[in-house]
């Protein structure tokens, strides 16, 4: 258990430093790591038609409440638009605007790539592959912990 404690503490530290140093990497674009994650999710080809708020929250593994404030700021800044879903007028779809796409592709992505290069300095391709493999296994286990007794994901 001591080794497990050390592992989870290091993950906690990495998370905190990711938010701090990652936000610093994109702050000149007016972004935070949370906004970077939203733009990254919306930049995927399958997200082009838009993503529902619940779908986006599930994908990012955040609560709808936490996502709400981030989306409001991003809409205010012109990075995203929130529109009614034509299939279900009660639902809203989040899409990246042309301005948001410019910020993401032309301004933020080069800085994010440089950040990745610095953060992964001295990691071999094998190191990265193994780390990703183990983090995905840990994520799967933690998702099982998040499942309620009825198999539904608990509220974050």
N, CA, C and O of each residue as an XYZ file, in Angstrom:
624
protein
N       0.808     -1.196      0.000
C       0.000      0.000      0.000
C       0.856      1.268      0.000
O       0.433      2.300     -0.522
N       2.042      1.198      0.575
C       2.922      2.372      0.565
C       3.285      2.753     -0.871
O       3.324      3.936     -1.211
N       3.551      1.754     -1.708
C       3.888      2.028     -3.105
C       2.677      2.620     -3.831
O       2.820      3.548     -4.628
N       1.494      2.085     -3.555
C       0.271      2.632     -4.163
C       0.068      4.081     -3.729
O      -0.304      4.925     -4.544
N       0.307      4.371     -2.466
C       0.170      5.737     -1.970
C       1.130      6.672     -2.702
O       0.751      7.779     -3.086
N       2.349      6.233     -2.891
C       3.333      7.052     -3.598
C       2.900      7.289     -5.046
O       3.020      8.400     -5.564
N       2.393      6.231     -5.697
C       1.938      6.353     -7.086
C       0.817      7.382     -7.198
O       0.884      8.283     -8.034
N      -0.210      7.255     -6.365
C      -1.347      8.165     -6.460
C      -0.969      9.587     -6.055
O      -1.513     10.549     -6.597
N      -0.051      9.726     -5.115
C       0.411     11.057     -4.749
C       1.142     11.701     -5.920
O       0.969     12.893     -6.175
N       1.959     10.928     -6.635
C       2.672     11.456     -7.810
C       1.678     11.844     -8.910
O       1.868     12.852     -9.590
N       0.620     11.046     -9.084
C      -0.412     11.407    -10.061
C      -1.082     12.719     -9.670
O      -1.353     13.567    -10.521
N      -1.343     12.877     -8.387
C      -1.934     14.105     -7.872
C      -1.011     15.294     -8.168
O      -1.465     16.337     -8.640
N       0.279     15.127     -7.889
C       1.239     16.197     -8.164
C       1.309     16.511     -9.660
O       1.346     17.677    -10.056
N       1.327     15.461    -10.487
C       1.367     15.668    -11.936
C       0.131     16.431    -12.412
O       0.236     17.319    -13.257
N      -1.028     16.089    -11.875
C      -2.265     16.773    -12.245
C      -2.177     18.253    -11.905
O      -2.521     19.105    -12.724
N      -1.721     18.556    -10.707
C      -1.608     19.954    -10.292
C      -0.618     20.717    -11.159
O      -0.880     21.852    -11.559
N       0.515     20.097    -11.448
C       1.508     20.776    -12.285
C       1.063     20.871    -13.742
O       1.427     21.823    -14.434
N       0.284     19.902    -14.219
C      -0.271     19.995    -15.568
C      -1.148     21.231    -15.670
O      -1.043     21.989    -16.634
N      -2.018     21.442    -14.679
C      -2.875     22.630    -14.711
C      -2.047     23.911    -14.650
O      -2.311     24.863    -15.385
N      -1.059     23.931    -13.783
C      -0.240     25.145    -13.600
C       0.622     25.426    -14.831
O       0.543     26.511    -15.406
N       1.441     24.461    -15.236
C       2.373     24.693    -16.334
C       1.675     24.655    -17.690
O       2.065     25.371    -18.613
N       0.641     23.819    -17.810
C      -0.116     23.769    -19.063
C      -0.852     25.072    -19.316
O      -0.857     25.582    -20.437
N      -1.477     25.613    -18.271
C      -2.161     26.905    -18.429
C      -1.168     28.002    -18.782
O      -1.468     28.882    -19.589
N       0.007     27.948    -18.180
C       1.042     28.939    -18.496
C       1.440     28.847    -19.977
O       1.721     29.864    -20.612
N       1.461     27.623    -20.521
C       1.870     27.433    -21.918
C       0.892     28.084    -22.901
O       1.295     28.509    -23.983
N      -0.401     28.164    -22.526
C      -1.403     28.702    -23.457
C      -2.076     29.980    -22.955
O      -3.058     30.437    -23.539
N      -1.549     30.551    -21.879
C      -2.195     31.733    -21.301
C      -2.187     32.930    -22.251
O      -3.099     33.755    -22.203
N      -1.173     33.040    -23.113
C      -1.136     34.176    -24.048
C      -2.274     34.098    -25.066
O      -2.591     35.091    -25.722
N      -2.882     32.928    -25.198
C      -4.038     32.763    -26.088
C      -5.346     32.921    -25.312
O      -6.433     32.762    -25.869
N      -5.227     33.235    -24.020
C      -6.408     33.406    -23.174
C      -7.047     32.093    -22.777
O      -8.236     32.058    -22.460
N      -6.279     31.002    -22.788
C      -6.815     29.673    -22.497
C      -6.293     29.135    -21.172
O      -5.238     29.539    -20.684
N      -7.060     28.216    -20.609
C      -6.640     27.417    -19.462
C      -6.557     25.964    -19.919
O      -6.944     25.642    -21.043
N      -6.058     25.094    -19.061
C      -5.997     23.675    -19.451
C      -7.400     23.103    -19.642
O      -7.591     22.216    -20.474
N      -8.380     23.590    -18.892
C      -9.750     23.112    -19.069
C     -10.280     23.513    -20.449
O     -10.929     22.719    -21.128
N      -9.995     24.753    -20.853
C     -10.433     25.205    -22.170
C      -9.669     24.490    -23.278
O     -10.226     24.192    -24.334
N      -8.396     24.218    -23.030
C      -7.574     23.449    -23.973
C      -8.212     22.080    -24.176
O      -8.296     21.600    -25.307
N      -8.660     21.446    -23.099
C      -9.292     20.124    -23.202
C     -10.595     20.196    -23.994
O     -10.876     19.311    -24.802
N     -11.387     21.235    -23.772
C     -12.646     21.393    -24.506
C     -12.367     21.578    -25.990
O     -12.989     20.918    -26.823
N     -11.437     22.469    -26.333
C     -11.113     22.675    -27.746
C     -10.556     21.402    -28.373
O     -10.874     21.084    -29.519
N      -9.730     20.677    -27.631
C      -9.209     19.411    -28.139
C     -10.325     18.417    -28.427
O     -10.311     17.741    -29.455
N     -11.287     18.331    -27.522
C     -12.423     17.410    -27.718
C     -13.251     17.834    -28.922
O     -13.668     16.992    -29.718
N     -13.489     19.129    -29.058
C     -14.319     19.625    -30.162
C     -13.593     19.620    -31.501
O     -14.235     19.719    -32.547
N     -12.259     19.505    -31.488
C     -11.489     19.516    -32.737
C     -11.492     18.159    -33.438
O     -11.094     18.055    -34.598
N     -11.940     17.125    -32.735
C     -11.960     15.793    -33.347
C     -12.992     15.753    -34.477
O     -14.057     16.357    -34.351
N     -12.699     15.058    -35.570
C     -13.640     15.024    -36.712
C     -15.053     14.589    -36.319
O     -16.032     15.127    -36.837
N     -15.164     13.627    -35.417
C     -16.492     13.148    -35.027
C     -17.280     14.175    -34.226
O     -18.481     14.004    -34.013
N     -16.621     15.241    -33.780
C     -17.291     16.290    -33.019
C     -17.715     17.470    -33.892
O     -18.313     18.423    -33.394
N     -17.413     17.414    -35.182
C     -17.713     18.533    -36.084
C     -19.176     18.967    -36.039
O     -19.447     20.167    -36.058
N     -20.140     18.026    -35.979
C     -21.536     18.470    -35.919
C     -21.918     19.079    -34.569
O     -22.991     19.666    -34.424
N     -21.046     18.936    -33.602
C     -21.296     19.443    -32.256
C     -21.431     18.304    -31.267
O     -21.679     17.156    -31.637
N     -21.263     18.648    -30.005
C     -21.411     17.662    -28.927
C     -22.402     18.213    -27.918
O     -22.396     19.403    -27.605
N     -23.251     17.333    -27.418
C     -24.138     17.730    -26.346
C     -23.329     18.004    -25.090
O     -22.222     17.492    -24.925
N     -23.894     18.819    -24.204
C     -23.193     19.164    -22.975
C     -22.903     17.910    -22.154
O     -21.790     17.743    -21.655
N     -23.886     17.032    -22.010
C     -23.670     15.798    -21.247
C     -22.614     14.916    -21.896
O     -21.780     14.328    -21.208
N     -22.651     14.825    -23.219
C     -21.668     14.019    -23.957
C     -20.255     14.567    -23.751
O     -19.310     13.806    -23.541
N     -20.122     15.881    -23.811
C     -18.822     16.514    -23.612
C     -18.338     16.311    -22.177
O     -17.160     16.035    -21.952
N     -19.233     16.446    -21.217
C     -18.867     16.242    -19.810
C     -18.404     14.803    -19.587
O     -17.413     14.572    -18.895
N     -19.114     13.840    -20.167
C     -18.706     12.426    -20.031
C     -17.347     12.191    -20.678
O     -16.496     11.511    -20.105
N     -17.138     12.750    -21.872
C     -15.873     12.561    -22.582
C     -14.702     13.113    -21.770
O     -13.652     12.479    -21.675
N     -14.889     14.292    -21.188
C     -13.829     14.931    -20.407
C     -13.770     14.422    -18.967
O     -12.826     14.718    -18.235
N     -14.785     13.655    -18.567
C     -14.880     13.107    -17.212
C     -14.908     14.208    -16.159
O     -14.198     14.158    -15.154
N     -15.747     15.198    -16.421
C     -15.978     16.284    -15.475
C     -17.475     16.387    -15.226
O     -18.277     15.830    -15.976
N     -17.845     17.099    -14.174
C     -19.268     17.293    -13.910
C     -19.824     18.334    -14.872
O     -19.106     19.212    -15.351
N     -21.084     18.218    -15.135
C     -21.772     19.192    -15.983
C     -21.659     20.588    -15.360
O     -21.509     21.583    -16.069
N     -21.731     20.645    -14.028
C     -21.642     21.928    -13.329
C     -20.261     22.566    -13.534
O     -20.170     23.765    -13.801
N     -19.191     21.778    -13.413
C     -17.844     22.315    -13.629
C     -17.651     22.766    -15.074
O     -16.981     23.764    -15.340
N     -18.240     22.024    -15.996
C     -18.096     22.355    -17.408
C     -18.881     23.612    -17.768
O     -18.478     24.359    -18.661
N     -19.974     23.848    -17.097
C     -20.850     24.968    -17.418
C     -20.122     26.315    -17.383
O     -20.258     27.109    -18.314
N     -19.360     26.580    -16.335
C     -18.629     27.839    -16.231
C     -17.575     27.981    -17.317
O     -17.400     29.060    -17.884
N     -16.875     26.894    -17.603
C     -15.837     26.906    -18.648
C     -16.484     27.221    -19.995
O     -15.974     28.043    -20.756
N     -17.612     26.565    -20.288
C     -18.287     26.792    -21.570
C     -18.796     28.224    -21.682
O     -18.737     28.823    -22.755
N     -19.294     28.772    -20.580
C     -19.772     30.154    -20.601
C     -18.669     31.132    -20.955
O     -18.877     32.045    -21.755
N     -17.494     30.946    -20.364
C     -16.359     31.824    -20.664
C     -15.891     31.631    -22.114
O     -15.529     32.594    -22.789
N     -15.902     30.392    -22.577
C     -15.443     30.125    -23.940
C     -16.423     30.687    -24.972
O     -16.013     31.157    -26.033
N     -17.716     30.635    -24.655
C     -18.710     31.225    -25.558
C     -18.543     32.751    -25.575
O     -18.580     33.368    -26.639
N     -18.361     33.350    -24.406
C     -18.141     34.801    -24.297
C     -16.926     35.236    -25.126
O     -16.947     36.291    -25.761
N     -15.856     34.404    -25.115
C     -14.623     34.725    -25.837
C     -14.676     34.357    -27.319
O     -13.724     34.615    -28.056
N     -15.784     33.756    -27.759
C     -15.957     33.432    -29.170
C     -15.289     32.151    -29.632
O     -15.167     31.920    -30.835
N     -14.850     31.308    -28.692
C     -14.197     30.046    -29.063
C     -15.205     28.965    -29.445
O     -14.919     28.098    -30.271
N     -16.375     29.029    -28.839
C     -17.416     28.023    -29.093
C     -18.743     28.729    -29.284
O     -18.902     29.896    -28.924
N     -19.695     28.004    -29.856
C     -21.073     28.478    -29.889
C     -21.949     27.360    -29.331
O     -21.647     26.177    -29.481
N     -23.018     27.756    -28.698
C     -23.971     26.824    -28.110
C     -25.289     27.045    -28.846
O     -25.856     28.137    -28.822
N     -25.763     25.983    -29.502
C     -26.969     26.098    -30.319
C     -27.932     24.974    -29.994
O     -27.508     23.914    -29.534
N     -29.226     25.183    -30.226
C     -30.184     24.092    -30.024
C     -29.893     22.947    -30.991
O     -29.494     23.171    -32.134
N     -30.096     21.733    -30.522
C     -29.938     20.540    -31.354
C     -31.162     20.444    -32.256
O     -32.290     20.426    -31.765
N     -30.954     20.382    -33.567
C     -32.080     20.314    -34.500
C     -32.917     19.053    -34.297
O     -34.111     19.052    -34.599
N     -32.311     17.986    -33.793
C     -33.035     16.730    -33.567
C     -33.837     16.754    -32.279
O     -34.882     16.112    -32.177
N     -33.347     17.498    -31.295
C     -34.007     17.602    -29.993
C     -33.843     19.031    -29.507
O     -32.823     19.365    -28.905
N     -34.825     19.873    -29.756
C     -34.729     21.307    -29.487
C     -34.484     21.616    -28.005
O     -34.075     22.728    -27.671
N     -34.729     20.644    -27.111
C     -34.465     20.862    -25.688
C     -32.982     20.753    -25.379
O     -32.507     21.300    -24.384
N     -32.254     20.048    -26.228
C     -30.814     19.845    -26.023
C     -30.022     20.943    -26.726
O     -30.485     21.562    -27.684
N     -28.817     21.160    -26.218
C     -27.924     22.149    -26.827
C     -26.664     21.451    -27.314
O     -26.162     20.528    -26.672
N     -26.166     21.900    -28.448
C     -24.925     21.369    -29.009
C     -23.826     22.422    -28.907
O     -24.053     23.609    -29.140
N     -22.637     21.958    -28.553
C     -21.465     22.813    -28.441
C     -20.610     22.577    -29.679
O     -20.265     21.439    -29.996
N     -20.271     23.652    -30.374
C     -19.392     23.556    -31.538
C     -18.280     24.598    -31.433
O     -18.450     25.653    -30.823
N     -17.149     24.279    -32.036
C     -16.051     25.229    -32.109
C     -16.364     26.234    -33.223
O     -16.790     25.854    -34.313
N     -16.150     27.504    -32.937
C     -16.349     28.543    -33.957
C     -15.107     28.615    -34.853
O     -14.083     27.993    -34.570
N     -15.221     29.379    -35.925
C     -14.050     29.596    -36.786
C     -12.927     30.269    -35.991
O     -11.754     29.932    -36.147
N     -13.302     31.219    -35.143
C     -12.305     31.881    -34.289
C     -11.648     30.864    -33.351
O     -10.428     30.853    -33.188
N     -12.471     30.013    -32.741
C     -11.945     28.973    -31.847
C     -11.012     28.019    -32.575
O      -9.983     27.613    -32.034
N     -11.369     27.663    -33.794
C     -10.523     26.767    -34.605
C      -9.184     27.440    -34.918
O      -8.139     26.791    -34.877
N      -9.216     28.734    -35.229
C      -7.971     29.487    -35.471
C      -7.108     29.503    -34.208
O      -5.907     29.241    -34.270
N      -7.718     29.809    -33.073
C      -6.964     29.833    -31.810
C      -6.373     28.458    -31.546
O      -5.208     28.340    -31.166
N      -7.179     27.414    -31.747
C      -6.728     26.044    -31.470
C      -5.601     25.626    -32.415
O      -4.520     25.245    -31.965
N      -5.853     25.697    -33.711
C      -4.903     25.153    -34.685
C      -3.666     26.033    -34.877
O      -2.543     25.529    -34.910
N      -3.867     27.315    -35.001
C      -2.769     28.202    -35.384
C      -1.996     28.788    -34.206
O      -0.795     29.031    -34.317
N      -2.662     29.013    -33.092
C      -2.008     29.685    -31.965
C      -1.666     28.733    -30.828
O      -0.526     28.707    -30.364
N      -2.641     27.951    -30.375
C      -2.420     27.117    -29.185
C      -1.664     25.823    -29.499
O      -0.748     25.457    -28.763
N      -2.028     25.132    -30.569
C      -1.417     23.816    -30.846
C       0.100     23.846    -30.929
O       0.742     22.957    -30.369
N       0.711     24.824    -31.600
C       2.182     24.847    -31.605
C       2.758     24.974    -30.192
O       3.782     24.365    -29.884
N       2.114     25.751    -29.347
C       2.588     25.910    -27.968
C       2.356     24.632    -27.160
O       3.181     24.260    -26.326
N       1.243     23.974    -27.409
C       0.944     22.711    -26.726
C       1.960     21.647    -27.143
O       2.452     20.891    -26.306
N       2.269     21.594    -28.432
C       3.258     20.617    -28.902
C       4.627     20.868    -28.272
O       5.331     19.927    -27.908
N       4.998     22.139    -28.146
C       6.271     22.472    -27.483
C       6.220     22.078    -26.006
O       7.208     21.591    -25.458
N       5.086     22.286    -25.375
C       4.898     21.890    -23.972
C       5.070     20.379    -23.834
O       5.781     19.914    -22.942
N       4.422     19.611    -24.715
C       4.559     18.156    -24.678
C       6.021     17.744    -24.826
O       6.500     16.869    -24.104
N       6.722     18.369    -25.753
C       8.132     18.022    -25.987
C       8.961     18.267    -24.729
O       9.820     17.454    -24.386
N       8.713     19.373    -24.044
C       9.460     19.670    -22.820
C       9.071     18.719    -21.684
O       9.933     18.230    -20.955
N       7.771     18.461    -21.542
C       7.304     17.600    -20.446
C       7.761     16.152    -20.640
O       7.973     15.426    -19.669
N       7.908     15.742    -21.889
C       8.305     14.357    -22.179
C       9.786     14.241    -22.530
O      10.219     13.245    -23.109
N      10.555     15.268    -22.175
C      11.991     15.246    -22.434
C      12.618     13.986    -21.829
O      12.337     13.624    -20.686
N      13.449     13.345    -22.598
C      14.155     12.120    -22.205
C      13.251     10.898    -22.079
O      13.693      9.864    -21.578
N      11.997     10.989    -22.520
C      11.130      9.810    -22.616
C      11.341      9.209    -23.996
O      11.309      9.924    -24.998
N      11.554      7.916    -24.055
C      11.634      7.247    -25.349
C      10.211      6.967    -25.828
O       9.249      7.103    -25.072
N      10.097      6.577    -27.089
C       8.789      6.181    -27.618
C       8.228      5.025    -26.789
O       7.034      4.986    -26.494
N       9.087      4.098    -26.422
C       8.665      2.977    -25.574
C       8.181      3.439    -24.210
O       7.180      2.930    -23.704
N       8.877      4.395    -23.610
C       8.456      4.942    -22.317
C       7.050      5.529    -22.421
O       6.192      5.277    -21.574
N       6.829      6.317    -23.475
C       5.522      6.962    -23.663
C       4.445      5.907    -23.888
O       3.358      5.993    -23.316
N       4.746      4.912    -24.719
C       3.779      3.857    -25.013
C       3.418      3.078    -23.758
O       2.242      2.809    -23.513
N       4.411      2.715    -22.964
C       4.142      1.967    -21.727
C       3.365      2.806    -20.720
O       2.439      2.312    -20.077
N       3.742      4.067    -20.586
C       3.039      4.955    -19.657
C       1.580      5.081    -20.064
O       0.688      4.987    -19.221
N       1.335      5.291    -21.338
C      -0.035      5.396    -21.831
C      -0.808      4.115    -21.554
O      -1.957      4.162    -21.114
N      -0.183      2.974    -21.810
C      -0.822      1.682    -21.560
C      -1.252      1.559    -20.093
O      -2.392      1.187    -19.814
N      -0.364      1.862    -19.175
C      -0.680      1.714    -17.757
C      -1.682      2.760    -17.280
O      -2.516      2.471    -16.421
N      -1.611      3.955    -17.819
C      -2.595      4.970    -17.439
C      -3.992      4.587    -17.935
O      -4.984      4.815    -17.244
N      -4.063      4.005    -19.131
C      -5.363      3.542    -19.637
C      -5.924      2.422    -18.765
O      -7.126      2.394    -18.501
N      -5.081      1.507    -18.319
C      -5.544      0.442    -17.414
C      -6.028      1.021    -16.098
O      -7.060      0.598    -15.578
N      -5.296      1.984    -15.554
C      -5.695      2.631    -14.310
C      -7.019      3.374    -14.507
O      -7.895      3.322    -13.644
N      -7.162      4.057    -15.634
C      -8.395      4.771    -15.941
C      -9.581      3.811    -16.007
O     -10.648      4.108    -15.468
N      -9.407      2.676    -16.655
C     -10.485      1.673    -16.724
C     -10.880      1.199    -15.335
O     -12.068      1.086    -15.032
N      -9.900      0.924    -14.492
C     -10.201      0.491    -13.127
C     -10.941      1.579    -12.353
O     -11.887      1.293    -11.620
N     -10.508      2.818    -12.520
C     -11.148      3.917    -11.811
C     -12.559      4.170    -12.345
O     -13.443      4.569    -11.587
N     -12.776      3.944    -13.638
C     -14.124      4.075    -14.198
C     -15.054      3.020    -13.600
O     -16.229      3.291    -13.350
N     -14.528      1.820    -13.373
C     -15.339      0.779    -12.719
C     -15.710      1.212    -11.303
O     -16.828      0.967    -10.850
N     -14.778      1.853    -10.607
C     -15.072      2.365     -9.269
C     -16.161      3.429     -9.304
O     -16.932      3.575     -8.356
N     -16.215      4.163    -10.399
C     -17.181      5.244    -10.548
C     -18.579      4.738    -10.876
O     -19.554      5.482    -10.764
N     -18.679      3.480    -11.280
C     -19.978      2.907    -11.628
C     -20.830      2.740    -10.380
O     -20.358      2.253     -9.353
N     -22.065      3.140    -10.477
C     -23.003      2.928     -9.382
C     -23.459      1.484     -9.368
O     -23.099      0.713    -10.258
N     -24.243      1.108     -8.377
C     -24.714     -0.281     -8.274
C     -25.560     -0.716     -9.452
O     -25.658     -1.910     -9.734
N     -26.181      0.240    -10.152
C     -27.019     -0.101    -11.320
C     -26.228     -0.046    -12.626
O     -26.803     -0.161    -13.708
N     -24.895      0.132    -12.522
C     -24.068      0.154    -13.727
C     -23.952      1.526    -14.349
O     -23.231      1.698    -15.331
N     -24.646      2.505    -13.800
C     -24.572      3.872    -14.312
C     -23.395      4.597    -13.688
O     -23.014      4.325    -12.549
N     -22.827      5.514    -14.440
C     -21.724      6.303    -13.914
C     -22.260      7.277    -12.875
O     -23.254      7.967    -13.100
N     -21.594      7.317    -11.753
C     -21.991      8.243    -10.695
C     -21.694      9.670    -11.134
O     -20.824      9.903    -11.973
N     -22.413     10.606    -10.570
C     -22.166     12.021    -10.878
C     -20.776     12.398    -10.406
O     -20.363     12.025     -9.307
N     -20.060     13.131    -11.228
C     -18.701     13.561    -10.862
C     -18.745     14.763     -9.963
O     -17.698     15.266     -9.553
